[in-house]
Amino acid sequence: MKTDIITEFAKLDKSEKILLVEELWETISEDESDIPIPESHIKELETRRAEYASAPGRLLPVQELADHIERRKYS
């Protein structure tokens, strides 16, 4: 069955594939409580919240953050 679905999916053009993916996502995300959150994501969020709580004034302006990310890409 899986190979039949994949074969049919491959026949679709890009816009049809995008529509199908959107439909699939809507059915998956209807009940967010069913979507598992990896423990590593929860720990990272807790770490970031704690960092923010300890020094909320240390946030970067958006452009400065974007520049920082760009510099890290090439280092």
Secondary structure by P-SEA (a helix, b strand, c coil): caaaaaaaaaaccaaaaaaaaaaaaaaaacccccbbbbaaaaaaaaaaaaaaaacccccccaaaaaaaaaaaacc
